[in-house]
Amino acid sequence: MNLLNGIVDIFPSIEPQNFLETPKRIKLGFDPTTDFLHLGHAVLLRKLRQFQNENHTPVIIIGDFTARIGDPTGKSKTRKQLTKEEVEFNTNEFLNTLSNFIDPEKSEIIFNSKHLEQLSLSTIIQLQSLVTVNQLLAKRDFHQRFELQSPISLHEFMYPLLQGYDSHVISSEIELGGIDQKFNISMGRDVQRHFKNKNEQIGMLMPILCGTDGANKMSKSLNNAIKIDEHPLIMFSQLEKIPDNLVDEYILLLTDCNLGDFSPDPRERQKQMAFEIVSEFYGSEVALKSMNESQQIVLSNSNISDVPEIVVSHLQFPLPLATLLRETKLSDSSSAARRSIRSGCIKLDGIKITDENIMVDINDIENKIIRMSKNSFHRFVM
């Protein structure tokens, strides 16, 4: 296996094959700012699994401290700071997903609150001395915000330094990341050097997976993400709607297949891509079932047994449909639900609903399929 397949940047310049002849400590960090990991994260996790299979040691940094700051990379404004309780909840979900990619018994999982909460003011000042305001403002994200006079908080400047301190604490030898992480990973080398660490990590960067909107980095906040643990039927339906120009990218980053193995017909290529990716997570039998059921739903709006279910027995009926969508987390709010209804996006058992004030009773919805979009459908059950 060529461990460098998919790696688009290695810095500083080395002889990577020679460098990888002996086992290395491979750092990969995740901030639990949400309660799920998505396919963009899977690109890096698949690579980490390959390293582990070749006897290298994954060192997963769970950023339960840095998540309370939020990585400013790629952000046009200051992130909302999370509470400790929110981070703890999200962390538990992360750990369940990670075990699907790597063997936890042969890995190290480090919570960075353990060492970052112990930092003295003296050490923090040392860290701050390693970078200038000019360097930080030269970063594309900060530079754009500065030019637009969008607020930049001082704590955001600390993020790359704290990520770098993680690298020092664990004596990282390689850090994996997306191509947008080059500055942060470079800071890790600077911090290691400052504290005279025996290692100065090598950065290995991978492409960033574009989201389902075909325009932006996959992100929950942009509503263009596919969860790694998404129901296979929903995952298949989301994937087969990926824009044509992204299909090859998804094949290369999320499967071990060759592009030449796929149909030249765009529609068939999309379906094959969706099948292969769902197979990666659930196996080919489940992927085939999801493909068939997705087709049946599209053609007939019939009740398919494996549509993900939402229990509504705790709700008091009758109630407005908009309230039902909010309470079942199918919509962020009642106002958002009403907008979706007005726009004609919502179908109940194939019938379009356009009255934003419509009331529903349990008999109206029980065992019926609600479609929020072309690739989001659920069944209400008691």
HELIX and SHEET records of a PDB file:
HELIX    1   1 PRO A   16  PHE A   19  1                                   4    
HELIX    2   2 LEU A   39  ASN A   53  1                                  15    
HELIX    3   3 THR A   66  ARG A   68  5                                   3    
HELIX    4   4 LYS A   84  LEU A   98  1                                  15    
HELIX    5   5 PRO A  104  LYS A  106  5                                   3    
HELIX    6   6 SER A  113  LEU A  116  1                                   4    
HELIX    7   7 LEU A  121  GLN A  128  1                                   8    
HELIX    8   8 VAL A  133  ALA A  138  1                                   6    
HELIX    9   9 ARG A  140  GLU A  147  1                                   8    
HELIX   10  10 LEU A  154  PHE A  157  1                                   4    
HELIX   11  11 TYR A  159  ILE A  170  1                                  12    
HELIX   12  12 ILE A  179  GLN A  181  5                                   3    
HELIX   13  13 LYS A  182  HIS A  194  1                                  13    
HELIX   14  14 LYS A  220  LEU A  222  5                                   3    
HELIX   15  15 PRO A  232  LEU A  239  1                                   8    
HELIX   16  16 ASP A  244  LEU A  246  5                                   3    
HELIX   17  17 VAL A  247  LEU A  254  1                                   8    
HELIX   18  18 LEU A  259  ASP A  261  5                                   3    
HELIX   19  19 PRO A  266  TYR A  282  1                                  17    
HELIX   20  20 SER A  284  SER A  300  1                                  17    
HELIX   21  21 LEU A  321  GLU A  327  1                                   7    
HELIX   22  22 SER A  334  ARG A  342  1                                   9    
HELIX   23  23 ILE A  362  ILE A  365  1                                   4    
SHEET    1   A 6 ASP A   9  PHE A  11  0                                        
SHEET    2   A 6 ILE A 202  MET A 206 -1                                        
SHEET    3   A 6 ILE A 174  GLY A 178  1                                        
SHEET    4   A 6 ARG A  25  PHE A  30  1                                        
SHEET    5   A 6 THR A  57  ILE A  62  1                                        
SHEET    6   A 6 GLU A 108  PHE A 111  1                                        
SHEET    1   B 5 GLU A 309  VAL A 311  0                                        
SHEET    2   B 5 SER A 376  VAL A 381  1                                        
SHEET    3   B 5 ILE A 369  SER A 373 -1                                        
SHEET    4   B 5 LYS A 347  LEU A 348 -1                                        
SHEET    5   B 5 ILE A 351  LYS A 352 -1                                        
SHEET    1   C 2 LEU A 319  PRO A 320  0                                        
SHEET    2   C 2 MET A 359  VAL A 360 -1                                        
END                                                                             
